[in-house]
Amino acid sequence: MSGSGGDTGGTIEQVPSPIFSHPRGFYSGSLALTISSSTSGATIYYTTDGSEPSGSAGDSFLSPYDHSNIIIDSTTVVRARVFKFGHVPSAIVTQTFFVGEICTLPVISIAIDPVDLWDKYRGIYVSGVDRNFDKDWEKSAHLEWYESADSRGFCLDAGVRIHGGWSRRLPQKSLAVYARKKYGSSGIEYQLFADKPIFNFKSFILRNSGNDWVYTLLRDGMMQTLVKDRMDIDLQGYRPAVVFLNGRYWGIHNLREKLNEHYLESNYGIDHEKVDLLEGNHAVLEGDRDHYRAMMEFLKSTDITSLEAYGYLKGQMDVGEYINYQLAQIYFANTDWFDDNIKYWRPKTENGKWRWMLFDTDYGFNLKLALKPSPPGHNTLKMAADSYLFRRLLENSEFKNEFIQRFVSHLNTTFQPDRVLHIIDSLKAEIESEIPRHIDRWKDSPAPFYGYPFSSIDEWERNIEELREFARQRPQYVRQHIMAKFGLSDWVTVDLEAVPDSGGTIQISDVNLDFLPWSGVYFQGLPIKLTAVSEPGRTFSGWSDSAWGSAPSIVVHPTGDFSAEAHFERTGLPDIVINEINYNSRESSGPGDWVEIHNIGDGPIDISNWRFVDGDDSHRFVLPEDTIIDADGYLVLCRDSTAFKRRFPEIENYVGSFEFGLSNGGELIRLYNQIGDLVDSLTYDDDPLWPIEPDGTGSTLSLATPLGDNGTFQNWVAAPNYGTPGTANGVYENEAFWVNLSAADIASDSARIYLTWTTKSESQNRGFVIYRSINGSGFSQIASHKQDERLQGRLVGRGAAHYVWVDEDVGAGNTYVYLLSSISMRGEEEEYSDHLLSTGLTEPEEMIAEDDFFQNYPNPFNLRTNAGFSLAKKSTVFLAIYNVKGERVRIFIEGAVLREGEHFLEWDGRDDAGRSVSSGVYFFQIQADDFSKTQKILLLK
């Protein structure tokens, strides 16, 4: 820092920062903190109230020779600075010490001068002399973000403002955080939201949940979660967190993106200075309103029913996104939106179209405030039609039909009550353990107009139940509103299916379907758009009705119930598979990262200009011209050709070098042909289900057989001694085969027999075969790993593995004996005759008094878990597994009529497509006539 140095001028030296004896973070008990300086003769001043040390008499200080401890026995923010006469004071170091805190949500600590919060003249958190909290005053603060007690996210000096409208009057206020150069950094280099690949933010909001503050704390976040990834619409990222303000617990806040020009830049890559961003009645936030006014003038002066006029308007605004925005707000019954909380924007380019932003939906989903109530039956479609733009667009039949049928499609899928209930329940579960402490902090703090917040868990649960009841009732009311508004009465049933079911899926009215076959109801006489979407390696080949033509996207005009099949066929892509992976060599002098690909076909394949890509689309390696793999040939793609050749001087069939590395923790890798078709892809991992030896021990991931599915961990093994690059995978040629069977058991009920067995370890075990004898007859094979994936073994398996198999082809009065055997990779078979299992069916149990769903076992689990349920009477049953986002992961029973009694099932941790799902919380959900129950399960990998 430059400054005056007597008469001669010069540079005034800044003192180095203070040194803390303990790092910031979480501690189970008190600590004795020392703060020191490397500068002799310096004095350290520190504060514990959030204020910045200034060297004044009000600060605590440590003299140059004072080495005493500062006892921290409760959560405290310590801010320290070093002073020395004739020098510029050091930078301020701020550290939060959380003592005895147990938080189940991410934590953010804010250190800010108390005067900037509570002073009647300067404080932003108080009414003060002139409604201070309504001012856009910005105060400097220090923030620390912790994902958990063991994971610190970032530290930042930033600006803080009170955020919001009417909600500024609430005792717990929303805060907007701004990164600016004057505070030290113009951006927050951190991925705040796991579901958004954004790693730099200019600002974010710690929201108090707005009008919902006294009710649930999750209403707006829940509604945006409902439509996230389900429709094209601009949303804010959402995750709940806990705030500590100057060391004091400040309760649950919702971390949200701030909707401004920087949001558009980070989400769309648009220069923030080249956008038009408006709010309300054309008020300008960025850019100007000229284009929007011109569009509205055109609308006022034209016949919007004409094809040309509507076509022109579709060039000015994103009509599809506008439909999504309208139907979402209408379904939510958000009554605080048409005359408030409206933002819309466009790229300031020749072809830039207007889009609408969804935010502040707190008045939706049955908010009880008397000002703008929103019960399930509230007709917000009528409210929406009061808007000039929406009202005029509805005059156009194409827009009207698309709006109606897309709305109905979302009522059949996105807003289907079971899905909505699961999202509500999962978001509730996410914050539930933090609610008691939040209540203790705020229950005695009433707000003007709002009254007291919920003051007990029971009251909070009742408020959540209102959300659930809204979810149950809302679709029927919306359908009635649509029928009344547009004079509709008759319905048709639409049944859709893909052939084969793995070939692709179908969109209906531009809405993705989670599963096929699928059935839904639509209004008769209105056109329905169907679009066939093929999976990689497949292509659409036609519809079941040849009259519809061969185009993947068609419009059907139903006059009655109808069904449609989308047919898919293989694309004939070359027979190239990813066959071996070296992602983490043993030492720095190793061969570097490499991937081997293998031609399993009968002839040579030219792979010139093919692309190898990892999980980042910008990481790509283009294969050289004249690159050909012979039949049954191999080619190694190297990150570092020199290092690879040094390790494997005899290997000639390699190419390189690619400029990106393979993740040591696992990632997606892909291979595309020269025209962009996906030829092969997989996501490897280093978790215990996958072979762990390739993670830094000198082994590679080697595909057990090139004909196997390389997308599943069971088909990969560890190849020792740097693997077999450029040649056949011989990892199991000389490996011993064994299965250490430690236990086997058998049980039965009145309809099934259950076999269970446990292995301590396995080597080169392709899988198990089960033989059965009935009443002393000879043994015959009834099940094999070839047909039943539950019987697949482990090629390299250390640690216990538990297997369960159920025999349902049994009858009363018989005795069944079972023999288990295992098959090696070389086809050898070993029988376990010392573990013969024998039983018969048990007598039927007494009549079951009530429906129930049993707790799954084991729970938590890592490979498989078993569950069951009982029915007091014959019932129509729906049973599925959902993730915490409310997305259906696996469906077991869909509308089947089952007998009374007990029923059992097993889940292997895979989704409906056969893919392994990630670790985390999942939910069994059963619906049997009027009985429903949700069971929480935990998958650990």
N, C-alpha and C positions, 0 to 999 in steps of 0.2 A: 504494500500500500504506500502510495506516495504522500508526502506531506512536508511541512516546513521543518527544517532542522537547524535552528539558530539562524545566523546570517548567511550561511553557506548553502543551505538547502540540502536535500538528500532524501533517503528512504527510511521510513520508520518501520522497524521490524515488528512483525506480528508474533505474539507468543504462541508456542505450540499448544494444542488442545490438551485438556486434562485427561488423565488416565484413570479409568475405573477398575477396581480390583475384580469385579464380577460383571459378566455380560448381562445385558437386558434379557428379560424373559420370565419364566415361571419357576417358582420355588415352593417346595412343600412346607418349609418353615422359615423362621426369621434368618437374616444374614447380617454379618458385620461388614459393611461396605467401607472401603478406603478409597479416597480420591487423591491422586498425586500429580505432580508436574515434573517434567524433565528440565524445567528452567529454574536455576538457583535464584533464591531471593524473591520468588513470585508468590503471590497470594491467590488462593482458590476461593472463589465465592460460589455458593450453591443455594438453590431454593428447593422446596418440596411442595409448593402450592401451585405450580404451573407457571409462575412468572419467570421472566428472563433475568438471570443474574446481571446486575448492573454495577456492582461494586459499591452500592449505597449501604447506609447503616441498617437498612431493613433486611439485608441478605445475611445468611449465615456464612461464615468464612473459616478457612483453614490457613493458618500462618505458614511461612516457609518451613518451619520446623515442627509443625503439628501433624502427627501421623495417627491421630486418634480415629477410632472407628465410628461410623454412622450406623446405628442400629436400625434396620428396616424390619419391622415386625408386622406390617400390614401393607397392602398394595399402595405403592408410592411412586410418584414421578419425581425423579431427581434431575435437575438441570444445573450444570456446572460450567464455570468459565474461569480462565486464568488471567490475572492482572499483574502487571509489573510496571513500575514507574518508567516513563520514557518509551514504552512500547505500546503497540496496538493490542488491545485485549484479544485473547484467543477466540476461536469460534465456540459457540455454545454446544455442549454435548448434552443430549437428553436421553435418559434411559428410564424405562418403566420396569419396576420390579413387582411382579404379581405374586403375592404371598398367600398360599393356601387356597388359591382360586381354582375351581373346577368348572370349566365352561365347555359346553358341547357344541358350540357354534364358533365360527371364526371370531377373533377379537380384534378390535381396533382401539388403541389408546390415543387420546388427544390431550396434548399439553398446551395450554393457552393461558395467557395472563388473566387472572380472575377479574381484574378491572375491565377487561374487554368483554367479559361476560355479564357482570352483575352491577357495574357502576351505573347510577341513574342517568349520567350524562353520556357515557361512552359504551355501556354494556349492550351487546346485541341480543342477549337472552332475556331481557326484561322489558317491561312496558316503559319504564323510565319517565323522563319528563315529556317525551313526545312520541309515544308508541315506538320505542327504539326497535322492537323486533320487526316492524314493518319497513325499516330502512334497509337499503342494499349496502350496508357497511361491511367491509371485509377486514378481517383481523388475521394477523400472522399466528401460526400454530405449528406444532410438531406432531406428526402422526406416526404410529407404529402399527403395522398390520401383521397378525399372526393367524395362519391357517389353523393351527392347533398349538397346544403347549409345546410341542416338539418341532414345530415348523414355522419359522419366522418368514413372513412374506417380503415386506419392504419397510423402509423408514423414509420419511419425507418431511421437509419444511414446506409449508403450503399456506394458502389463504383459505379462510373459512367464512362463510356467510350463512345467515338464516335463510332457509329455502321454503317456498310454498306460498299459498294464498291465505285462505281462512285458517288453515291448520297452523299458522304461526302463533295463534292464540293458545294452542295446546301447551300444557306444562312441559311435555317432552317435545322438542322441536326438531324439525328436519334441518340437516346441515348440508350445504353444498361445499365441496372441497375443490380448490383450484391449484394446479401446478403452474407456477410462473417463474420466469428467470430471476425476478427480483428476490424470490425466496431461495433460489439455488438450483432449481430444475424446471424446465419448461414442459416436462412430461413425466408421467408415472410409468416407468418401464416394468410392467408387471401384467400378467394375465389375470384380471380380476374375476372373469367368468369362464369357467371351464368349457362351457358350450359355445363360446365365441372365440375364434382364433385371433384375438386382438391383444397386442402386447405393449401398447402405448396409449395412455389416456391423458387427456388434458384436464379432465375433471370427472367427478362422480358425486352421487348424492347418498347421504345416509338418511333415509326417509323414515318418518315416524308412523307410516301407514295411513297418513292423511285422515280423512273422515272416518276411517275404520279404526282409529286408534283406541277407541273405547270398547271395541267389539272383538276382533280376532287377530289383528296384526299381519294378516296374510291375504286379505281379500284381493287387492289389486295384483299382487304377485301371482296369486292363484289364477286369476282370469287371464293374465298374459301367458302363463304356463299352459293353459288349456289350448291356446291357438298356436303356440310356438311349434315350429316344424310341421304344422298341419295346414297352414295356408300362407300365402305370400302377403306379409304385412309387416310394417315397421314396429318393432317392439324394443323395450328396454330390457337389458340383462337384469336378472334378479337373483339375489341370494341373501338370506337373513344373516345378521351378525350381531355381536354384542359390543357395546361401546362403553369404555371407561373414560370419564372426563376428569382430568387432573387427579387420576387415581381412584375416583369414586365410580362405583358401578352405576351405569346410566341406562341400562336396559337394552331391549331388542330394537334394532334398527334394520331397515331393509336396504341393502346396497343396491343402487340402481344407476344405470347410465343416465347422464344428463343429455336431454334432447336439444342439441344445438348444432351449429355448423360443424363442430369437431366430431360429433356423433356421425354425421354424414361422411366425413372424411375417413374415420376409422372403420365404419361399417361398409362403405361403398367405394373407398379409394378416390373420392371426388375432392378436388381442391376446395378447402373450406371458404375460400374467397370467391368461388365461382358457383354459388348456389343462390337461389331465391328461397327464403324461409319465412313463412307468414304464420300468424296466429290469429284466432278470433275472426273479427270482421276485417280481414286483409291487413292487419297491423304488421309492419315490416320488422322482422328480427335480423335479417341478413339479405343483402341484395335489394330487389325492388318488387313492386306488385304489378308492373306493367303487363307482363304476360298473362297473369291470372285475370286481370280486369278485361283484357282483350278477349280471353276465352269466354268470360261471362257475358260480355256484350254480344259475342257471336251467338251464344245460347239464347239470349233474349230476342234476337232478331231473325231466328231461323226456325224452320219446321224440323224439329229433331226427329220426327218419325221417318224422314227420308234417309235412304241408305247413304247418300253422299254426306249429309250433315253429321250423321252418327260416325261415319268413317273418319271425318275430319276431327271430330271431338276425341276419338280414340287416339289420334295422333298428338293431342294436347294433354291428355291425362291418362294415367294408368287405370283404365276402367276395371280391369280384373282386381287390382289391389283395392280400389275404391269399394267394389262389391264386398270384398272380404272385410274391410273396415266397417262398413255399414251393418253387415249381418252379425259381426261380432258384438258391436255395441247394442244392437237390438236384442240379441239373445241374452246378453248380460243384464238387460233392463237397466242400463246406466242412464239415470235421469239427470246427470250433471255433465252433459256433453254437447248438445246442440247449441246452447247459448254460452258455452264455456269450454275450456280444456280442448281446444282444437288447434292443431298445428299441421301444416302441409308445406311441401317443398318440391323443388325440381332442380335438376342440374341446369346451370345457366349455359345451355348449349342449344344448337339449332333444333335438335330432336328431343330435348329434355321434357319429360312428362311429369305432371303433378302426382305426388303420392301423399298419403295421409298417415299420421303417426298415432299409435294407440298408447295412451297414458292416462294416469289419474282416473281410473275406472271405479274408484272407491264407492260410489253411490250404487253400483250394481249389486246383483245377487242378494236382493232383499235387505239392503241397508235400512235400518228402522228409523232414521232421523225423520222427524215430522215434516221438515222443509221439502224434501223431495223423496218420498217413499218409493221403493221399487220391489213390490211383492211379485211372486211368480206370475201372476196374471196381468201385470202391468203391460199395456199395449204400447211399447216403444216403437213399433213399426209405424203407428199413427203419428208419433212424435217425429220420427225420421222424415215422414212424408211432408212435414211442414217446412223442411229445408228446400229452398228453391232449386238447388242443383239436383238433389235426389228426386224431387217431385218431377222436374222436367225430364230427367233421364228415364223415369218410369213410363213416360209417354211413348218411348221407343220399345217396340215389342221384343226386339233382340235383347236389349238390356233387361227388360222385365222378366223374360223367360229365363235368362241366365241367372239373374238374381234369385228367382224362386227356386229353380232346380239345384243351384249350388247351395242355397240355404238348407233345402231339404236333405241334400247329401251330407252336409255337416251335422244336421240333426240325427241322421242315421249313423254317423261315425264319430266325429270330433266331440259333439255334444251329447252323445249317447250316455244316459245316466250312469251306467256302471263305470264307464271311463272317467267321467267327471268326479264321481264319488271316490275313485281310487286316487286321483290327483289331490283332492281335498284331504283325504286321509294321509297321504304320504307327506304333504307339506305340513300338515298338523303334527305328524310324528317328528318331523325335522326340528321343530322348535319346542315341542311339548316339555322336554326336561328343563328348559330354561324359563318356562312361564312362571313357576312359583316365585323365583327371585325377582322377575320383572314385576309381578304383582306387589311384592313387598316394597319395591321401590316407588311405585306410582299409585297404589290403590287409594291413598289419602290426598290425591292431587286432582281436584275437580277442574274442569275446563268450562269457560263461558259457552253457553248454549249446549255443549255436548254433555255436560254433567260428569259424573264419576266414571272412570274406566272400570272394566270388569275387576272384581275384587276377590275372586275365588276361582279355583279350577273348575268347579261345577258351573259357574256362570260362563266362563270361557267355553266350556264344552257345549253349553246350550246355544251360544252364539255360533259355534261351528256347526251344530246340528241344523241351524237355520240355513246355512249354506247348502248342506246336504239335502234338506227338504226342497229348496229352490231347484237344485239339480234334478231331483226326481220329477218335479211338476212342470218345470219350464217348457220342455219340448212340446207337450200337448197343447199348452196355451199358444205357443208360437205358431204351431200348425193351424190352430183356430184363427189366429190373427191373419195369417196369410190367406186362408180360405175366405175370410170375410172381406179383406181388402181387395182381392182380385176375383171374387165371385167363383171360386173353385169348389168342387164337391166330391168328385169321384177319384178313387185311388187305383193304381196298378202296382203289382208286385214285380220287382225286377230281380232275377237270379243270374249271377255272374260266376264264371268258372274259367280257369286257365288249364289248357291241355298241352303238355303235362303240367302238373301243378308247380314244378320247379322251373318252368320255362319263362315265367314272367308274371306280371300282374296287370290289373285294369284300373284306370282312373274313370270315375263317373262324375261328370260335370266338373272336371279338373280337380277332383278330390281323390287323394290316394286311399286305397283300401288296405287295411292292415292284414287281411287274410282272404284267401279264396278257398273253397266256394263262399259266396256271400249273397245275402238277400236283403232287400230294402224296399220301402214303399215310396211311390212318387205320385204326383198329380197326373191324372189322365189328360191326354190331349196336348201336353206341353212337350217340346222336343227335349231329348236326353242325349248328351254328348258322352260317347264312350271312347276311351283311348287305350290301346294295348301297349304296354311297356315291357320290352324283353329284358331278360337278365343277360349279363355278359356270357358270350358263347352261344347265345340263342338269337334267333331272328323271328319276327312275326310272320306267319305264313297264311293267315286268313281267319275269317269269322265262321262260326257254325252255320250261319245263314249266308249262302253265296250271293244272295241278292244285295247284301250290304257292301259288296265289293272287297277289294284287297287292301284298302288303305287302313293303316293302324288307327286312325281317328275318324269316327263316323258320328252321325246324328240320327237317332232313332225317334220316330213319332209313334209312340205306343197307343193303341186303341184298347188294349187289354193287357193282362199279365203276359210277360215274355221272359225268355231266358236267352243268354248269349254266352258262347264259349269263344275265347281267344286262343288260337292254336299257334304253337311255337315249334320251331325245329332248330337243330344244330346249325351253326354257321359254317361248319367245315373248316374251322380254324386249324392251323398246323398243330401237330402233336408235340408241342414243346412244354416241358414242365420245369419248374424250379426244383432242383434236386438236392442241393447241398449248400449250406450257409456257414460262413465263418465271420461272426460279427464281433468277437472280442478275443483277440489273440492273447497268448499267455504272457508274452513280454514285448517290450517296445521294438525288439529286433525281429519280431515275427513277420509273417507274410502280409499283414494288413488285412483289411476287410475284403472279402470276395464272395461271390455267389456263382454257383455252377448251375447251368441249364442243360437239359438232356432231351434229345430227340428220340421219342419212343415210337416214331412212325417207321414205315417200311422204305422210305426214300429220303434223299437229301432235301434240306429245306434252306432256302436263301433267307437269311435274317438281316440283310443289309438295311440300315436305317431304322431298325427296331429300337424301341426306347425302354431302358430300365429306369424305373422311378421308385422312390421311397414314399413315405407318408406325406412328404411336402412336394406338391406338384412342380415347384421350381427346381427341385433336385432331380435332374434327368441326365442320363448318359445315352447318347446315340451310338449304336453299333456301327462300325466302319463299313464302307462299301466292300462288296465281294466277300462278305462273311457268310459262310455256308457250314451247316452242321450235317454231317453224313447220317444215314440211318443208324440208329442205336449209338449215335455219337454224343460228345460232351463238349461244352465250351465254358470256360471260366471267365467271369467278368470281375476285373480287379480294380480296387481303389488305387493301389500303388503297384504298377507293373514291375518296377525295379525290385521292391521288397519281395514280391511274390516269386520272381525269377531267382532271387538269391536263395530263397527257402526251397524252391522246387525247380532246380536247374534242368531236370529231365522233361518237364511239362512244356509242350509247345502250343497246345490249343487253348490259348488265353488271349483276351483283349483288355485294354485299359488305356488310360486310367480315368476312373470317374472321380469327380471333385467333391463328393460328399461322403460322409461316413455312415455306417449302419449303427443304429442305437444299441448300446449295451443292455438296455432294459426291454428290448423288443419293439417292433414297429411293423407297419404295413409296407410290403414291397410288391411291385407290380411289373409286368412285362407287357408292352404293347407292340403290335406289328406296325409296319410302315404307314398304314393308313389310319392308325389310331384305335384299332380294335384291341380290347383287352384280351390277351391270350392266357395269362395265368396271374394269380395274385394270392397272397396269403399274409397273415399277421402272425409272426413268430413271437415268442415271449421267453422270459427267463424265470417265470414263476414255477413253483414246484411241480405243476402238472406237466410242464415241458422238461426235457432233459436239461439239467443245470450245469453239466460238465462243460458245455461250450462257452459258458460265461467266464472266460479268463483262465481256463485250466489247460488249454492246448488242444481240446477236442473241437469238433465241428458238429453242426446239426446236419444229420444225414437222413434222407428219406428212406424208410424201410423198404418200400417197393414203389417204383415209379408209377404203377397202376393205382396206388392208393390215393386217398384224398389228402393232399398236402396242406389242406387248411385245418386239419385236426391234429392235436398234439400226440394222439395215440400212434400216429404213423411216422413219428420222428424218433430217432435214436441218436446217441452221442457216438461219434466216430473218433477214436483216440488218435494221438500222434499226428495232429494237424490234418486229419481226414484223408480223403482220396480225391483231390481235385483233378478233373480232367479224365477220370476213369470211373468204372463201375463202383457203386457203393458196396464194398465188401465187408462192411462193419460186422455183419453177423456170420460170416463164413467160418470163422474160427472161434466164435464166442460160445461159451457153455450155455446149455439150456437147463433151467431149473425153475420150479415154483415151490416156495416154502409155504405150504398150506398149514396154517396154525390152528384153525378152528372151522367147524362146519356144523350146521344145525338145521332143524326142520320143524315147521309148525303148520297148523291148519286151522281153518274155520269150517263153516258148514258148506262152503262152495269152492275153496281154493286151498292149495298147498304151497307153502312158502319155503324156499331153500335159501339159506344164507351161508356164506363162507368168507373167511378172511385170510389173506396172504401177508406174511411178513415181508417178503421180497420176491421179485421175479426177474428172470433174465431170458430174453428171446422168446417170451410167451406170446404167441399170436392170439390165443384166446382159449375159451373153454367149450367143451361139448358135454351135454347131459344125456344120459341113457336112463331108461325107466323099465322096470318090470312090474306087471300087474298080477297079483295073486299067484306069485311063484313062477310065472311064465318067463321066457327068455328076455334078455335086455334088448331094447331097440332105441335108436337115437331119436330124441324128441326136440332137441334144441341145439343150436351151434352158433359160434361167434360169426359165422358167415352170414347168417340171417338176422341175428339179434345183437345189436351193438352193446347191450348190457353185458354180454359175455366176452367182449374184446379184452384181451390181456394187456400186459405191459412188456415192452421190449427191454427197457431198463427201468426197474421199479424198486426203489429203496423206500422203506417205510410201509406201514400197513395200508392195505387196500381192502375195501369191503364190497362184497358183491351180493346182489339179491336177485332171485329169479322166481317168478310165480307161475305155477301150473294151474290153469283154469279148466283144462280138459280132464276133469276127474268126476267120479260119481260116488254116491254113498254105498257103503257095504264092501268096498274094495280095500285091499292093502297094497300100497305103492312103495316100491324100493327104488332109490335113485343112485346112480353111479356117476361120479364126476371125473372128467379127464381134461388134460390141457394139451394144446398142439403147439409145437415149436415153429420157428420161422422156416425151418427146413422140412416141416411136415411130420416130424416125429410126434408120437402120441404117448402120454404117460397117464395111466389110470390110477385113481386113488381108491383102491378097493378096501383100504383100511378105514375109509370114511363113508361106508354105505349108510344111506339115510332111509328110514322106513317110517311110514305113518299111514293113517286113513283120515277121512273127513270126520270132524267133530259133529256132535249132534247140534241141530239148530238151536240158537239161543232163544231165550224167552222174548216175547214181543217187545220191540224197542218202543219206549214211551215217547221219545222226542227226537227230532232231528238234531244232529251235532256234527261238528268237524273236529277231528282229533289233532292234537299238536304233532307236527311232523317229527321224525326221529331218523338220524341225529339232527340236532339244531344247536349250534351252527354245523354246517357240513361242507365237504370239499369236493366229493365226487358224486354221490347220490344221496338222496333223502327219501324217506317213505312217509306217506300220509294216508289218512283214511277218513271216512265219514259214515254216519249212520242215518238211515231214513226210516221214519215211523210209518210211512205209507209209500205206495208207488208214486213217484214224482218225476217231473220234467226237470232235468238237471243241467246247469251250466257251470263249468269249473275251469278256471284258468289261472295263470300266474301273471302278475303285473310287476313292473319296476316302480321305483319311487316317483317317476314322472307320470305314472298312470298309464304308461304304454303297455299294451298286452305283449307279453313275451312268449308265452306258450299256452295253447288251449288243449285241454285234456278231454272235456266233454262239452258238446255244444247241442243242447236241446234234446238229449237222449232221455227216453223214459226208462227209469231204473226201478227195480223191485225194492220192496222194503227190506231192511237189513243193513249189514255193514259192507262197505266197499273200500277197496284199497288201491293205491297207485304209487308210482315211483317217479321222481324227477331226477334227471341226470345232469342238471345245470345247463341244458341246451334250449335254444329257442325253437320256434316252429320250423325254421330253415335248417336246423341241425347244427347251428353255430354255438360254440361255447360262449356263455354270457360272462360278464366281468363280475368280480367280487362285489358284494354290497347287499343291501336290504331288498327283499322281494316280498310279495304278498300272494298267498293262496286266496282266491275268492270263489266262494260257492254260492249259487243261487238255486234253490230247490223249491219250486212253487213259491210259497210266501215266506220261506226260510232263507236267510242270507247270513253269511259270516265271512270275516276276513281274518286270515292268520298270517302273522309276520314271521318270515324266515330269513336266515342269514347265511349267505354263501361266502366262504373264505377260501381263497386260492393261494 
